Each structure stands twice: as C-alpha cells, then as structure tokens.
C-alpha cells in the first residue's frame, strides 16, 4: 500500500520537510505541506517543543494500489506489536514517576480518512482526574510526550491517543452532539458558526461528524493553539 501522508518531527520546518521528502521519495512540488505544530524554544531551554509537519502527496502523484485495510497491515506487523508493548511499558513508567497507580492497555484504532492508524493507550484506575486536568490540558500534555517517545522508537510519527477512564469517549459524544446542534443553527440562521478553540483531535471529530452532511460544510480557521472549527451553510 503506497504511503500518501507522512508526519515528521524535527527542530525546524525545513529539516522536517526535507526528511519527509526523502522518506516519500518525491520532490517538493509533489506534496502539500501542513505545519501541525510550529514548535517552541521554551524558556531557558525548558519546555522546548520541536516542529511537526504533515506531507501529503498530491492526488496526481498517488498510484493505484491493491485495496487493503491499514488496520490489517498494522495488526500483522511484528514491529507494530512491539510498539504496543513499548507504549504500554512507557506509559506505566511515566505514571510510576508521577506516583500514580493505574492499569494500562494499548491497541490500534480504526484507520482515519488518510489511512493513518492511531495507537490507543487506555488508562484505568481510581480517582485519575489529576491526569485529565482543566480542559484536558494534562491529558493532552501526557499524550504529546508519549507520542514523541513512541515516534522516536518507531523512527516515524505515530498518532497516539491517550484516554483516562473513558474521558475521551465521553468528550467525543459531546462533540458529535455539538456538531449536529451547531449545524442546525447554521442552517436555521443561514450564517456561518464558529466554535471555541479546540485541539486538532477534537476538530477532527467535528469534521468527521459533518463530512457527509447535506446542508453544511466545516473547515478549520486560525492559528494554533487558537485554531477553531467554522460550520458553513452550503449554498
């Protein structure tokens, strides 16, 4: 199955793009580059964050391929199985350092629209609200750290989704309900509706819920970390 998208972490955008082009084996005019995280230098070296970009092959560059599901390919790969075990143990080690006692399980989720299969980390235990934090800030930070560690082990970007006591599943239901409600509002008023800033994962849920909606479309606007979803009535 030909890879059509690739996410790369590097110190600079230029280096990330160069690495991505090398791995895809194409020139820069063959891809669309999206900057997912512009990174941060931090303060006195603390809290520094590397750049993350996504390279997507233009439709004209994607060759026909034998149909196969990404989830099947992942499940059959020894490397993928190793990543599951590595992710589980890494999560346990981090929780131990935080003096948090919890059960950890890992599995692969369903492939998204781009064929990427997320690695899911599920954390269960007693009174784990400290791991979620205000507006899931702590949970998202833990998820980002794990994604960096696991991606380094895999030598490529791995989409990691961390859930604590089913928080993300509950949040996903809320976001899907919100998407439908605001879509109805957009249709009723005939005006575009702009939602509050959300993480890329939460914006994706909104987009997926509305992707087949007959009367509205959705798009992301603004810059991180204040990027928002706007819902627009179709003309």
C-alpha positions as CSV (number, residue, x, y, z in Angstrom):
1,X,0.0,0.0,0.0
2,X,1.6,3.3,-1.1
3,X,2.0,5.8,1.7
4,X,0.2,9.1,0.8
5,X,0.8,11.1,4.0
6,X,3.6,11.4,6.5
7,X,4.1,13.3,9.7
8,X,7.6,14.3,10.7
9,X,9.1,15.8,13.9
10,X,12.3,17.9,13.6
11,X,14.0,21.0,15.1
12,X,12.9,23.2,12.1
13,X,10.3,23.2,9.4
14,X,12.9,23.0,6.7
15,X,14.5,19.9,8.2
16,X,11.1,18.2,8.8
17,X,10.1,18.8,5.1
18,X,13.5,17.5,3.9
19,X,13.2,14.3,5.9
20,X,9.6,13.8,4.7
21,X,10.5,14.3,1.1
22,X,13.4,11.8,1.4
23,X,11.1,9.2,3.0
24,X,8.4,9.6,0.4
25,X,10.9,9.7,-2.4
26,X,9.5,12.7,-4.1
27,X,10.3,16.4,-4.8
28,X,8.7,19.3,-3.0
29,X,6.4,20.1,-5.9
30,X,4.7,16.7,-5.5
31,X,3.4,17.3,-1.9
32,X,1.2,19.6,0.1
33,X,2.9,20.6,3.4
34,X,0.8,21.4,6.6
35,X,2.5,22.7,9.7
36,X,0.8,21.0,12.5
37,X,3.0,22.4,15.3
38,X,5.4,25.3,14.9
39,X,7.3,24.3,18.0
40,X,8.6,26.4,20.8
41,X,12.0,27.4,22.0
42,X,10.8,27.3,25.6
43,X,12.3,29.4,28.4
44,X,15.9,28.9,29.2
45,X,15.8,25.6,27.4
46,X,12.9,24.3,29.4
47,X,9.6,23.3,27.7
48,X,11.1,23.4,24.2
49,X,9.0,21.7,21.6
50,X,10.0,20.5,18.1
51,X,8.2,21.3,14.9
52,X,5.7,18.8,13.5
53,X,4.6,18.9,9.8
54,X,2.5,16.7,7.6
55,X,3.4,16.0,4.0
56,X,0.5,14.8,1.7
57,X,1.1,13.5,-1.8
58,X,-1.0,15.5,-4.4
59,X,-3.7,13.3,-5.9
60,X,-2.0,13.2,-9.3
61,X,1.0,11.5,-7.6
62,X,-0.9,8.7,-5.9
63,X,-0.6,5.5,-7.9
64,X,-3.4,2.9,-8.0
65,X,-2.9,0.1,-5.4
66,X,-4.3,-3.2,-4.4
67,X,-7.0,-2.5,-1.9
68,X,-6.1,-3.3,1.7
69,X,-7.0,-2.0,5.1
70,X,-4.4,-0.2,7.2
71,X,-5.7,-1.9,10.3
72,X,-5.0,-5.3,8.8
73,X,-1.5,-4.3,7.8
74,X,-0.7,-2.9,11.3
75,X,-2.1,-5.9,13.1
76,X,0.1,-8.3,11.1
77,X,3.3,-6.4,11.7
78,X,5.8,-7.6,14.4
79,X,7.1,-4.0,14.6
80,X,3.6,-2.8,15.3
81,X,3.1,-5.4,18.1
82,X,6.4,-4.2,19.6
83,X,5.2,-0.6,19.6
84,X,2.1,-1.7,21.5
85,X,4.2,-3.3,24.2
86,X,6.6,-0.4,24.2
87,X,3.8,2.2,24.5
88,X,2.2,0.3,27.4
89,X,5.5,0.0,29.4
90,X,6.5,3.6,28.7
91,X,3.1,4.8,30.0
92,X,3.5,2.6,33.1
93,X,6.9,4.1,33.7
94,X,5.7,7.7,33.4
95,X,2.8,7.0,35.7
96,X,5.1,5.4,38.2
97,X,7.3,8.5,38.2
98,X,4.1,10.5,38.9
99,X,3.3,8.1,41.8
100,X,0.0,7.2,40.1
101,X,-1.2,3.6,40.4
102,X,-3.3,2.6,37.3
103,X,-3.9,-0.1,34.7
104,X,-2.6,0.5,31.2
105,X,-3.7,-1.3,28.0
106,X,-2.9,-0.5,24.3
107,X,-4.4,-1.3,21.0
108,X,-4.7,0.1,17.5
109,X,-7.8,2.1,16.4
110,X,-9.5,2.3,13.1
111,X,-7.8,4.0,10.1
112,X,-8.8,7.6,9.5
113,X,-9.6,9.2,6.2
114,X,-5.9,9.4,5.3
115,X,-5.2,5.8,6.2
116,X,-3.4,6.5,9.4
117,X,-4.0,4.0,12.2
118,X,-3.8,5.6,15.7
119,X,-2.2,3.8,18.7
120,X,-4.6,3.9,21.6
121,X,-3.5,4.0,25.2
122,X,-6.2,3.4,27.8
123,X,-5.5,4.2,31.5
124,X,-7.9,2.9,34.2
125,X,-7.8,3.3,37.9
126,X,-9.2,5.2,41.0
127,X,-9.6,9.0,41.0
128,X,-7.5,9.8,38.0
129,X,-8.9,13.3,37.5
130,X,-5.4,14.6,38.1
131,X,-4.3,13.1,34.8
132,X,-7.1,14.9,32.9
133,X,-6.7,18.5,34.2
134,X,-8.6,21.6,33.2
135,X,-9.9,21.2,29.6
136,X,-7.8,18.1,29.3
137,X,-4.6,20.1,29.4
138,X,-2.7,17.5,31.5
139,X,-4.1,14.6,29.4
140,X,-3.1,16.3,26.2
141,X,0.4,17.0,27.6
142,X,0.8,13.3,28.6
143,X,-0.4,12.3,25.1
144,X,2.1,14.6,23.4
145,X,5.0,13.3,25.5
146,X,4.1,9.7,24.8
147,X,3.7,10.4,21.0
148,X,7.2,11.9,21.0
149,X,8.7,8.9,22.8
150,X,6.8,6.3,20.8
151,X,7.5,8.1,17.5
152,X,11.2,8.1,18.3
153,X,11.1,4.4,18.9
154,X,9.3,3.8,15.6
155,X,11.5,6.3,13.7
156,X,8.4,7.9,12.3
157,X,5.5,9.9,13.5
158,X,2.9,7.8,15.3
159,X,-0.5,9.2,16.1
160,X,-1.1,8.4,19.8
161,X,-4.4,8.8,21.6
162,X,-4.4,8.6,25.4
163,X,-7.7,8.1,27.3
164,X,-8.3,8.1,31.0
165,X,-11.4,6.4,32.4
166,X,-13.3,6.9,29.2
167,X,-12.9,10.7,29.2
168,X,-12.2,11.0,25.5
169,X,-15.1,8.7,24.6
170,X,-17.5,10.9,26.6
171,X,-16.0,14.0,25.1
172,X,-16.3,12.6,21.6
173,X,-20.0,12.0,22.2
174,X,-20.4,15.6,23.4
175,X,-18.5,17.0,20.4
176,X,-20.6,15.0,18.0
177,X,-23.8,16.3,19.6
178,X,-22.4,19.8,19.5
179,X,-21.5,19.5,15.8
180,X,-25.1,18.4,14.9
181,X,-26.6,21.2,17.1
182,X,-24.5,24.0,15.6
183,X,-25.0,22.6,12.1
184,X,-28.8,23.0,12.7
185,X,-28.2,26.5,14.0
186,X,-26.1,27.4,10.9
187,X,-28.9,26.1,8.6
188,X,-31.6,28.0,10.6
189,X,-29.8,31.3,10.6
190,X,-28.1,31.0,7.2
191,X,-24.8,32.2,8.8
192,X,-21.5,30.5,9.5
193,X,-21.0,29.4,13.1
194,X,-17.6,29.5,14.8
195,X,-16.8,27.1,17.6
196,X,-14.4,27.6,20.5
197,X,-10.7,26.8,20.0
198,X,-10.0,23.1,20.1
199,X,-7.1,20.6,19.7
200,X,-6.6,19.0,16.3
201,X,-8.0,15.8,17.6
202,X,-11.2,17.4,18.7
203,X,-11.5,19.4,15.5
204,X,-11.2,16.1,13.6
205,X,-14.2,14.7,15.4
206,X,-16.3,17.7,14.3
207,X,-15.2,17.4,10.7
208,X,-15.9,13.6,10.6
209,X,-19.3,14.1,12.1
210,X,-20.2,16.7,9.4
211,X,-18.3,15.3,6.4
212,X,-21.4,13.8,4.8
213,X,-23.9,16.4,6.0
214,X,-26.1,17.5,3.1
215,X,-26.5,21.1,4.1
216,X,-23.3,22.3,5.8
217,X,-19.5,22.1,5.4
218,X,-16.8,22.5,8.1
219,X,-13.3,23.9,8.0
220,X,-10.6,24.9,10.5
221,X,-9.5,28.6,10.7
222,X,-6.9,30.5,12.7
223,X,-3.5,29.5,14.1
224,X,-2.6,27.1,16.9
225,X,-3.3,27.0,19.8
226,X,-6.4,29.1,19.0
227,X,-7.4,27.2,15.8
228,X,-11.2,26.8,15.6
229,X,-13.8,25.0,13.5
230,X,-16.3,27.0,11.5
231,X,-19.5,25.5,10.2
232,X,-20.8,27.0,7.0
233,X,-24.2,26.5,5.3
234,X,-24.0,25.2,1.7
235,X,-25.3,27.5,-0.9
